[in-house]
Amino acid sequence: MSGHQTRGVLFVHSAPRALSPHVEWAAASVLGMRPVFDWTEQPAAPGMLRAEISWVGTAGTGARLASALRGWDHLRYEVTEDATLTTDGSRWSHTPSLGIFHAQTDRVGNVVVPEDRIRNALTNLGDPLRLAESLDLALGQAWDDELEPFRYAGAGAPVRWLHRVG
């Protein structure tokens, strides 16, 4: 493999049972190997399943995973990619009602808000409510609010590290 190695996690917060093999196939096409997902019931959404896998790959793997899963309306997921010496970290969040959100992250996982988003928010200094709405949008607050019950329901779930060979 060429490029800097990084690692991340694919959190499938909720998926219909019939969609789970498709999620596995999509991840396999990106990772170059067949990942083994440990699907469990999602307590926050009866009838749905949840799983998570950790991965190691070249920088950009997180974006490819998020893109491979995009467009499935009944899927809630997050993909994280750690920063490397030459690349920023990232987090992608997807919900059926909101679609996908991407944020740059620093080395410890904090969302980094780009300068243009801050400048746009500052145009609302005279209206505290609009200022708060602009900053919430830049931080992906609506995605965090919607996904939090699904994250909490997955606390203590097993994590499996995947390493691409070759």
Backbone as JSON Lines, residues from 0, in Angstrom:
{"i":0,"aa":"M","n":[0.84,-1.18,0.0],"ca":[0.0,0.0,0.0],"c":[0.88,1.24,0.0]}
{"i":1,"aa":"S","n":[0.42,2.27,-0.66],"ca":[1.15,3.52,-0.65],"c":[0.37,4.53,0.19]}
{"i":2,"aa":"G","n":[1.04,5.6,0.58],"ca":[0.39,6.61,1.39],"c":[0.56,6.34,2.87]}
{"i":3,"aa":"H","n":[0.21,7.33,3.65],"ca":[0.33,7.21,5.1],"c":[-0.77,6.32,5.66]}
{"i":4,"aa":"Q","n":[-0.38,5.49,6.61],"ca":[-1.33,4.6,7.27],"c":[-2.06,5.36,8.37]}
{"i":5,"aa":"T","n":[-3.32,5.06,8.51],"ca":[-4.14,5.63,9.57],"c":[-5.07,4.54,10.05]}
{"i":6,"aa":"R","n":[-5.86,4.88,11.01],"ca":[-6.84,3.93,11.52],"c":[-8.13,4.67,11.81]}
{"i":7,"aa":"G","n":[-9.17,3.92,11.96],"ca":[-10.46,4.52,12.25],"c":[-11.46,3.46,12.66]}
{"i":8,"aa":"V","n":[-12.68,3.89,12.8],"ca":[-13.75,2.99,13.22],"c":[-14.98,3.26,12.35]}
{"i":9,"aa":"L","n":[-15.63,2.18,11.94],"ca":[-16.94,2.26,11.3],"c":[-17.95,1.82,12.34]}
{"i":10,"aa":"F","n":[-18.81,2.76,12.73],"ca":[-19.9,2.47,13.67],"c":[-21.19,2.39,12.86]}
{"i":11,"aa":"V","n":[-21.78,1.23,12.76],"ca":[-23.11,1.11,12.16],"c":[-24.07,1.13,13.34]}
{"i":12,"aa":"H","n":[-24.69,2.28,13.55],"ca":[-25.55,2.46,14.72],"c":[-26.89,1.75,14.58]}
{"i":13,"aa":"S","n":[-27.43,1.73,13.37],"ca":[-28.66,0.98,13.15],"c":[-28.82,0.66,11.68]}
{"i":14,"aa":"A","n":[-29.18,-0.59,11.44],"ca":[-29.39,-1.08,10.08],"c":[-30.48,-2.13,10.11]}
{"i":15,"aa":"P","n":[-31.38,-2.12,9.14],"ca":[-32.33,-3.23,9.05],"c":[-31.57,-4.53,8.8]}
{"i":16,"aa":"R","n":[-32.08,-5.62,9.32],"ca":[-31.42,-6.92,9.18],"c":[-31.1,-7.22,7.71]}
{"i":17,"aa":"A","n":[-32.03,-6.93,6.8],"ca":[-31.82,-7.24,5.38],"c":[-30.69,-6.41,4.76]}
{"i":18,"aa":"L","n":[-30.36,-5.28,5.36],"ca":[-29.31,-4.42,4.82],"c":[-27.91,-4.81,5.33]}
{"i":19,"aa":"S","n":[-27.85,-5.58,6.41],"ca":[-26.55,-5.89,7.01],"c":[-25.56,-6.57,6.05]}
{"i":20,"aa":"P","n":[-25.95,-7.53,5.22],"ca":[-24.95,-8.1,4.29],"c":[-24.46,-7.08,3.27]}
{"i":21,"aa":"H","n":[-25.31,-6.14,2.9],"ca":[-24.9,-5.11,1.95],"c":[-23.87,-4.17,2.56]}
{"i":22,"aa":"V","n":[-24.05,-3.87,3.85],"ca":[-23.06,-3.06,4.56],"c":[-21.72,-3.79,4.58]}
{"i":23,"aa":"E","n":[-21.75,-5.08,4.86],"ca":[-20.52,-5.88,4.87],"c":[-19.85,-5.88,3.5]}
{"i":24,"aa":"W","n":[-20.62,-6.04,2.44],"ca":[-20.06,-6.04,1.09],"c":[-19.45,-4.69,0.75]}
{"i":25,"aa":"A","n":[-20.14,-3.61,1.13],"ca":[-19.62,-2.27,0.85],"c":[-18.3,-2.05,1.58]}
{"i":26,"aa":"A","n":[-18.24,-2.44,2.85],"ca":[-17.0,-2.29,3.62],"c":[-15.89,-3.15,3.01]}
{"i":27,"aa":"A","n":[-16.22,-4.36,2.59],"ca":[-15.23,-5.26,1.99],"c":[-14.65,-4.65,0.71]}
{"i":28,"aa":"S","n":[-15.49,-4.0,-0.08],"ca":[-15.01,-3.41,-1.33],"c":[-14.02,-2.28,-1.07]}
{"i":29,"aa":"V","n":[-14.19,-1.57,0.03],"ca":[-13.28,-0.48,0.37],"c":[-12.02,-1.0,1.06]}
{"i":30,"aa":"L","n":[-12.19,-1.93,1.99],"ca":[-11.07,-2.4,2.8],"c":[-10.21,-3.45,2.1]}
{"i":31,"aa":"G","n":[-10.72,-4.02,1.02],"ca":[-9.96,-5.03,0.29],"c":[-9.91,-6.37,0.99]}
{"i":32,"aa":"M","n":[-10.81,-6.56,1.91],"ca":[-10.91,-7.83,2.65],"c":[-12.33,-7.94,3.18]}
{"i":33,"aa":"R","n":[-12.73,-9.13,3.51],"ca":[-14.08,-9.36,4.02],"c":[-14.09,-9.18,5.54]}
{"i":34,"aa":"P","n":[-14.6,-8.04,6.04],"ca":[-14.64,-7.85,7.48],"c":[-15.72,-8.73,8.11]}
{"i":35,"aa":"V","n":[-15.49,-9.11,9.34],"ca":[-16.47,-9.91,10.08],"c":[-17.15,-8.96,11.06]}
{"i":36,"aa":"F","n":[-18.4,-8.7,10.8],"ca":[-19.19,-7.83,11.67],"c":[-19.86,-8.68,12.73]}
{"i":37,"aa":"D","n":[-19.84,-8.22,13.96],"ca":[-20.53,-8.89,15.05],"c":[-21.84,-8.12,15.28]}
{"i":38,"aa":"W","n":[-22.86,-8.47,14.5],"ca":[-24.14,-7.77,14.56],"c":[-24.87,-8.11,15.85]}
{"i":39,"aa":"T","n":[-25.39,-7.07,16.51],"ca":[-26.19,-7.26,17.72],"c":[-27.45,-6.41,17.59]}
{"i":40,"aa":"E","n":[-28.43,-6.72,18.4],"ca":[-29.66,-5.93,18.4],"c":[-29.36,-4.5,18.84]}
{"i":41,"aa":"Q","n":[-30.05,-3.55,18.28],"ca":[-29.9,-2.15,18.65],"c":[-31.04,-1.78,19.6]}
{"i":42,"aa":"P","n":[-30.77,-1.67,20.91],"ca":[-31.83,-1.38,21.87],"c":[-32.57,-0.07,21.61]}
{"i":43,"aa":"A","n":[-31.91,0.89,21.0],"ca":[-32.54,2.19,20.74],"c":[-33.51,2.14,19.57]}
{"i":44,"aa":"A","n":[-33.49,1.06,18.79],"ca":[-34.38,0.93,17.63],"c":[-34.73,-0.55,17.48]}
{"i":45,"aa":"P","n":[-35.76,-1.01,18.17],"ca":[-36.13,-2.42,18.09],"c":[-36.29,-2.88,16.64]}
{"i":46,"aa":"G","n":[-35.74,-4.06,16.36],"ca":[-35.79,-4.61,15.01],"c":[-34.58,-4.23,14.16]}
{"i":47,"aa":"M","n":[-33.76,-3.32,14.66],"ca":[-32.56,-2.91,13.93],"c":[-31.33,-3.58,14.57]}
{"i":48,"aa":"L","n":[-30.25,-3.64,13.77],"ca":[-29.0,-4.21,14.23],"c":[-27.94,-3.13,14.32]}
{"i":49,"aa":"R","n":[-26.89,-3.4,15.09],"ca":[-25.75,-2.49,15.21],"c":[-24.47,-3.31,15.17]}
{"i":50,"aa":"A","n":[-23.38,-2.67,14.74],"ca":[-22.06,-3.31,14.73],"c":[-21.01,-2.22,14.6]}
{"i":51,"aa":"E","n":[-19.79,-2.57,14.93],"ca":[-18.69,-1.66,14.7],"c":[-17.43,-2.46,14.41]}
{"i":52,"aa":"I","n":[-16.62,-1.88,13.54],"ca":[-15.32,-2.49,13.23],"c":[-14.28,-1.39,13.25]}
{"i":53,"aa":"S","n":[-13.11,-1.71,13.7],"ca":[-11.98,-0.81,13.61],"c":[-11.15,-1.25,12.42]}
{"i":54,"aa":"W","n":[-10.55,-0.29,11.75],"ca":[-9.81,-0.61,10.54],"c":[-8.47,0.13,10.53]}
{"i":55,"aa":"V","n":[-7.55,-0.37,9.76],"ca":[-6.26,0.26,9.48],"c":[-6.12,0.29,7.97]}
{"i":56,"aa":"G","n":[-5.75,1.44,7.42],"ca":[-5.6,1.57,5.98],"c":[-4.91,2.87,5.62]}
{"i":57,"aa":"T","n":[-4.88,3.17,4.35],"ca":[-4.26,4.41,3.89],"c":[-5.19,5.59,4.19]}
{"i":58,"aa":"A","n":[-4.59,6.76,4.3],"ca":[-5.38,7.97,4.49],"c":[-6.4,8.07,3.35]}
{"i":59,"aa":"G","n":[-7.62,8.4,3.68],"ca":[-8.71,8.47,2.7],"c":[-9.65,7.29,2.78]}
{"i":60,"aa":"T","n":[-9.26,6.25,3.53],"ca":[-10.13,5.08,3.66],"c":[-11.46,5.44,4.31]}
{"i":61,"aa":"G","n":[-11.44,6.34,5.28],"ca":[-12.68,6.77,5.94],"c":[-13.65,7.4,4.96]}
{"i":62,"aa":"A","n":[-13.14,8.25,4.09],"ca":[-13.99,8.89,3.08],"c":[-14.58,7.86,2.14]}
{"i":63,"aa":"R","n":[-13.77,6.87,1.76],"ca":[-14.27,5.83,0.86],"c":[-15.34,4.97,1.55]}
{"i":64,"aa":"L","n":[-15.17,4.68,2.83],"ca":[-16.2,3.93,3.57],"c":[-17.49,4.73,3.66]}
{"i":65,"aa":"A","n":[-17.39,6.0,4.02],"ca":[-18.58,6.84,4.13],"c":[-19.31,6.94,2.79]}
{"i":66,"aa":"S","n":[-18.56,7.06,1.72],"ca":[-19.16,7.14,0.39],"c":[-19.83,5.83,-0.02]}
{"i":67,"aa":"A","n":[-19.2,4.72,0.34],"ca":[-19.75,3.41,-0.02],"c":[-21.09,3.15,0.68]}
{"i":68,"aa":"L","n":[-21.28,3.74,1.85],"ca":[-22.52,3.52,2.61],"c":[-23.57,4.6,2.37]}
{"i":69,"aa":"R","n":[-23.18,5.67,1.73],"ca":[-24.09,6.79,1.52],"c":[-25.25,6.4,0.6]}
{"i":70,"aa":"G","n":[-26.42,6.9,0.93],"ca":[-27.57,6.69,0.07],"c":[-28.53,5.63,0.55]}
{"i":71,"aa":"W","n":[-28.16,4.86,1.56],"ca":[-29.1,3.88,2.11],"c":[-29.91,4.56,3.18]}
{"i":72,"aa":"D","n":[-31.17,4.81,2.86],"ca":[-32.02,5.65,3.68],"c":[-32.25,5.15,5.11]}
{"i":73,"aa":"H","n":[-32.18,3.86,5.35],"ca":[-32.52,3.33,6.67],"c":[-31.28,3.05,7.52]}
{"i":74,"aa":"L","n":[-30.15,3.62,7.15],"ca":[-28.89,3.32,7.81],"c":[-28.41,4.53,8.62]}
{"i":75,"aa":"R","n":[-28.03,4.28,9.87],"ca":[-27.38,5.29,10.7],"c":[-25.95,4.82,10.93]}
{"i":76,"aa":"Y","n":[-24.97,5.66,10.6],"ca":[-23.59,5.25,10.78],"c":[-22.69,6.44,11.01]}
{"i":77,"aa":"E","n":[-21.51,6.14,11.52],"ca":[-20.43,7.11,11.63],"c":[-19.14,6.41,11.22]}
{"i":78,"aa":"V","n":[-18.27,7.17,10.59],"ca":[-16.95,6.7,10.23],"c":[-15.96,7.71,10.79]}
{"i":79,"aa":"T","n":[-14.94,7.22,11.48],"ca":[-13.87,8.11,11.93],"c":[-12.58,7.7,11.25]}
{"i":80,"aa":"E","n":[-11.72,8.69,11.04],"ca":[-10.37,8.45,10.51],"c":[-9.42,9.33,11.31]}
{"i":81,"aa":"D","n":[-8.42,8.7,11.92],"ca":[-7.45,9.44,12.72],"c":[-6.53,10.27,11.84]}
{"i":82,"aa":"A","n":[-6.03,11.36,12.41],"ca":[-5.05,12.2,11.72],"c":[-3.72,11.45,11.59]}
{"i":83,"aa":"T","n":[-2.96,11.8,10.56],"ca":[-1.6,11.28,10.4],"c":[-0.65,12.48,10.48]}
{"i":84,"aa":"L","n":[0.62,12.24,10.22],"ca":[1.57,13.35,10.22],"c":[1.27,14.36,9.12]}
{"i":85,"aa":"T","n":[0.62,13.91,8.04],"ca":[0.39,14.8,6.9],"c":[-1.08,15.0,6.54]}
{"i":86,"aa":"T","n":[-1.99,14.35,7.26],"ca":[-3.42,14.49,6.95],"c":[-4.21,14.79,8.21]}
{"i":87,"aa":"D","n":[-5.3,15.51,8.04],"ca":[-6.21,15.78,9.15],"c":[-7.06,14.55,9.41]}
{"i":88,"aa":"G","n":[-7.59,14.49,10.6],"ca":[-8.57,13.46,10.91],"c":[-9.93,13.89,10.39]}
{"i":89,"aa":"S","n":[-10.87,12.95,10.38],"ca":[-12.21,13.26,9.89],"c":[-13.24,12.4,10.59]}
{"i":90,"aa":"R","n":[-14.47,12.89,10.56],"ca":[-15.61,12.11,11.03],"c":[-16.77,12.38,10.07]}
{"i":91,"aa":"W","n":[-17.4,11.28,9.65],"ca":[-18.6,11.35,8.82],"c":[-19.74,10.77,9.63]}
{"i":92,"aa":"S","n":[-20.86,11.47,9.66],"ca":[-22.05,11.01,10.37],"c":[-23.21,10.99,9.39]}
{"i":93,"aa":"H","n":[-24.01,9.92,9.45],"ca":[-25.16,9.82,8.55],"c":[-26.39,9.38,9.32]}
{"i":94,"aa":"T","n":[-27.5,10.05,9.08],"ca":[-28.79,9.63,9.61],"c":[-29.8,9.67,8.47]}
{"i":95,"aa":"P","n":[-30.86,8.87,8.56],"ca":[-31.87,8.88,7.5],"c":[-32.52,10.25,7.31]}
{"i":96,"aa":"S","n":[-32.75,10.98,8.39],"ca":[-33.46,12.26,8.27],"c":[-32.55,13.43,7.9]}
{"i":97,"aa":"L","n":[-31.27,13.36,8.22],"ca":[-30.37,14.49,7.99],"c":[-29.4,14.3,6.84]}
{"i":98,"aa":"G","n":[-29.19,13.07,6.41],"ca":[-28.17,12.81,5.39],"c":[-26.8,12.73,6.03]}
{"i":99,"aa":"I","n":[-25.78,13.15,5.27],"ca":[-24.4,12.98,5.74],"c":[-23.79,14.31,6.16]}
{"i":100,"aa":"F","n":[-22.96,14.24,7.17],"ca":[-22.22,15.4,7.68],"c":[-20.75,15.0,7.77]}
{"i":101,"aa":"H","n":[-19.87,15.89,7.34],"ca":[-18.43,15.64,7.46],"c":[-17.8,16.75,8.29]}
{"i":102,"aa":"A","n":[-16.89,16.36,9.16],"ca":[-16.13,17.34,9.94],"c":[-14.67,16.93,9.97]}
{"i":103,"aa":"Q","n":[-13.82,17.92,9.87],"ca":[-12.39,17.72,10.09],"c":[-12.2,17.6,11.59]}
{"i":104,"aa":"T","n":[-11.27,16.74,12.01],"ca":[-10.99,16.57,13.44],"c":[-9.5,16.74,13.71]}
{"i":105,"aa":"D","n":[-9.19,17.11,14.94],"ca":[-7.79,17.23,15.33],"c":[-7.28,15.89,15.85]}
{"i":106,"aa":"R","n":[-6.08,15.88,16.37],"ca":[-5.45,14.62,16.81],"c":[-6.17,13.92,17.95]}
{"i":107,"aa":"V","n":[-6.98,14.65,18.71],"ca":[-7.7,14.01,19.83],"c":[-9.2,13.86,19.54]}
{"i":108,"aa":"G","n":[-9.62,14.15,18.3],"ca":[-11.0,13.9,17.9],"c":[-11.93,15.09,17.99]}
{"i":109,"aa":"N","n":[-11.43,16.25,18.38],"ca":[-12.29,17.44,18.42],"c":[-12.6,17.91,17.01]}
{"i":110,"aa":"V","n":[-13.82,18.38,16.79],"ca":[-14.2,18.94,15.5],"c":[-13.48,20.27,15.31]}
{"i":111,"aa":"V","n":[-12.88,20.44,14.14],"ca":[-12.21,21.68,13.78],"c":[-13.12,22.43,12.82]}
{"i":112,"aa":"V","n":[-13.5,23.64,13.19],"ca":[-14.41,24.42,12.35],"c":[-13.57,25.31,11.44]}
{"i":113,"aa":"P","n":[-13.75,25.17,10.11],"ca":[-12.96,25.97,9.16],"c":[-13.26,27.46,9.28]}
{"i":114,"aa":"E","n":[-12.29,28.24,8.88],"ca":[-12.36,29.69,8.98],"c":[-13.61,30.27,8.32]}
{"i":115,"aa":"D","n":[-13.98,29.78,7.14],"ca":[-15.14,30.34,6.44],"c":[-16.44,30.1,7.21]}
{"i":116,"aa":"R","n":[-16.54,28.97,7.91],"ca":[-17.74,28.7,8.72],"c":[-17.81,29.65,9.92]}
{"i":117,"aa":"I","n":[-16.65,29.94,10.52],"ca":[-16.61,30.88,11.64],"c":[-16.97,32.28,11.16]}
{"i":118,"aa":"R","n":[-16.39,32.69,10.05],"ca":[-16.7,34.03,9.51],"c":[-18.19,34.16,9.19]}
{"i":119,"aa":"N","n":[-18.77,33.08,8.63],"ca":[-20.2,33.11,8.34],"c":[-21.01,33.24,9.63]}
{"i":120,"aa":"A","n":[-20.65,32.5,10.65],"ca":[-21.36,32.58,11.93],"c":[-21.25,33.98,12.52]}
{"i":121,"aa":"L","n":[-20.09,34.6,12.37],"ca":[-19.89,35.94,12.93],"c":[-20.79,36.99,12.3]}
{"i":122,"aa":"T","n":[-21.3,36.72,11.11],"ca":[-22.23,37.68,10.5],"c":[-23.54,37.74,11.3]}
{"i":123,"aa":"N","n":[-23.73,36.79,12.21],"ca":[-24.95,36.75,13.03],"c":[-24.72,37.24,14.46]}
{"i":124,"aa":"L","n":[-23.66,38.01,14.69],"ca":[-23.35,38.46,16.05],"c":[-24.51,39.23,16.69]}
{"i":125,"aa":"G","n":[-25.26,39.95,15.89],"ca":[-26.37,40.73,16.44],"c":[-27.58,39.89,16.8]}
{"i":126,"aa":"D","n":[-27.59,38.64,16.39],"ca":[-28.73,37.75,16.66],"c":[-28.19,36.48,17.31]}
{"i":127,"aa":"P","n":[-28.19,36.43,18.65],"ca":[-27.6,35.28,19.35],"c":[-28.19,33.93,18.94]}
{"i":128,"aa":"L","n":[-29.48,33.9,18.63],"ca":[-30.11,32.63,18.24],"c":[-29.55,32.15,16.9]}
{"i":129,"aa":"R","n":[-29.44,33.07,15.93],"ca":[-28.88,32.69,14.62],"c":[-27.4,32.34,14.73]}
{"i":130,"aa":"L","n":[-26.67,33.03,15.61],"ca":[-25.27,32.72,15.83],"c":[-25.14,31.29,16.36]}
{"i":131,"aa":"A","n":[-25.96,30.94,17.34],"ca":[-25.93,29.59,17.9],"c":[-26.3,28.55,16.84]}
{"i":132,"aa":"E","n":[-27.3,28.85,16.01],"ca":[-27.7,27.93,14.95],"c":[-26.57,27.72,13.94]}
{"i":133,"aa":"S","n":[-25.87,28.78,13.59],"ca":[-24.74,28.68,12.64],"c":[-23.62,27.83,13.21]}
{"i":134,"aa":"L","n":[-23.32,28.04,14.5],"ca":[-22.25,27.25,15.12],"c":[-22.67,25.8,15.3]}
{"i":135,"aa":"D","n":[-23.93,25.57,15.66],"ca":[-24.43,24.19,15.78],"c":[-24.33,23.46,14.44]}
{"i":136,"aa":"L","n":[-24.66,24.15,13.35],"ca":[-24.56,23.53,12.03],"c":[-23.1,23.22,11.69]}
{"i":137,"aa":"A","n":[-22.2,24.14,12.0],"ca":[-20.78,23.92,11.7],"c":[-20.21,22.75,12.49]}
{"i":138,"aa":"L","n":[-20.75,22.51,13.69],"ca":[-20.26,21.43,14.55],"c":[-21.01,20.11,14.33]}
{"i":139,"aa":"G","n":[-22.08,20.14,13.53],"ca":[-22.85,18.92,13.3],"c":[-23.71,18.53,14.49]}
{"i":140,"aa":"Q","n":[-24.19,19.51,15.24],"ca":[-24.93,19.24,16.46],"c":[-26.19,18.41,16.22]}
{"i":141,"aa":"A","n":[-26.9,18.67,15.14],"ca":[-28.13,17.92,14.86],"c":[-27.82,16.43,14.68]}
{"i":142,"aa":"W","n":[-26.7,16.11,14.03],"ca":[-26.3,14.71,13.84],"c":[-25.95,14.08,15.19]}
{"i":143,"aa":"D","n":[-25.2,14.83,16.01],"ca":[-24.86,14.32,17.33],"c":[-26.11,14.07,18.16]}
{"i":144,"aa":"D","n":[-27.06,15.0,18.11],"ca":[-28.3,14.85,18.88],"c":[-29.07,13.61,18.45]}
{"i":145,"aa":"E","n":[-29.15,13.38,17.14],"ca":[-29.9,12.23,16.65],"c":[-29.18,10.9,16.91]}
{"i":146,"aa":"L","n":[-27.85,10.91,16.84],"ca":[-27.1,9.66,16.99],"c":[-26.8,9.3,18.45]}
{"i":147,"aa":"E","n":[-26.88,10.25,19.35],"ca":[-26.47,9.98,20.74],"c":[-27.2,8.8,21.38]}
{"i":148,"aa":"P","n":[-28.52,8.66,21.23],"ca":[-29.16,7.48,21.82],"c":[-28.65,6.16,21.25]}
{"i":149,"aa":"F","n":[-28.25,6.17,19.99],"ca":[-27.72,4.96,19.35],"c":[-26.3,4.67,19.8]}
{"i":150,"aa":"R","n":[-25.52,5.73,20.03],"ca":[-24.17,5.56,20.57],"c":[-24.24,4.98,21.97]}
{"i":151,"aa":"Y","n":[-25.09,5.54,22.78],"ca":[-25.21,5.1,24.17],"c":[-25.63,3.64,24.25]}
{"i":152,"aa":"A","n":[-26.55,3.26,23.38],"ca":[-27.05,1.88,23.37],"c":[-25.95,0.9,23.0]}
{"i":153,"aa":"G","n":[-24.89,1.38,22.34],"ca":[-23.8,0.5,21.92],"c":[-22.64,0.46,22.89]}
{"i":154,"aa":"A","n":[-22.75,1.15,24.02],"ca":[-21.65,1.17,24.99],"c":[-21.34,-0.25,25.45]}
{"i":155,"aa":"G","n":[-20.07,-0.56,25.47],"ca":[-19.64,-1.89,25.9],"c":[-19.65,-2.93,24.81]}
{"i":156,"aa":"A","n":[-19.98,-2.54,23.58],"ca":[-20.01,-3.5,22.47],"c":[-18.59,-3.89,22.09]}
{"i":157,"aa":"P","n":[-18.41,-5.1,21.57],"ca":[-17.05,-5.54,21.19],"c":[-16.53,-4.77,19.99]}
{"i":158,"aa":"V","n":[-15.22,-4.6,19.94],"ca":[-14.55,-3.94,18.82],"c":[-13.56,-4.93,18.24]}
{"i":159,"aa":"R","n":[-13.52,-5.04,16.92],"ca":[-12.59,-5.93,16.23],"c":[-11.71,-5.09,15.33]}
{"i":160,"aa":"W","n":[-10.39,-5.18,15.45],"ca":[-9.45,-4.44,14.61],"c":[-9.23,-5.19,13.3]}
{"i":161,"aa":"L","n":[-9.29,-4.46,12.2],"ca":[-9.05,-5.04,10.88],"c":[-7.81,-4.43,10.28]}
{"i":162,"aa":"H","n":[-6.92,-5.24,9.78],"ca":[-5.7,-4.78,9.15],"c":[-5.68,-5.32,7.72]}
{"i":163,"aa":"R","n":[-5.49,-4.42,6.78],"ca":[-5.39,-4.85,5.39],"c":[-4.01,-5.46,5.16]}
{"i":164,"aa":"V","n":[-3.98,-6.6,4.55],"ca":[-2.73,-7.31,4.31],"c":[-2.33,-7.11,2.86]}
{"i":165,"aa":"G","n":[-1.01,-6.9,2.62],"ca":[-0.53,-6.84,1.25],"c":[-0.28,-5.51,0.72]}
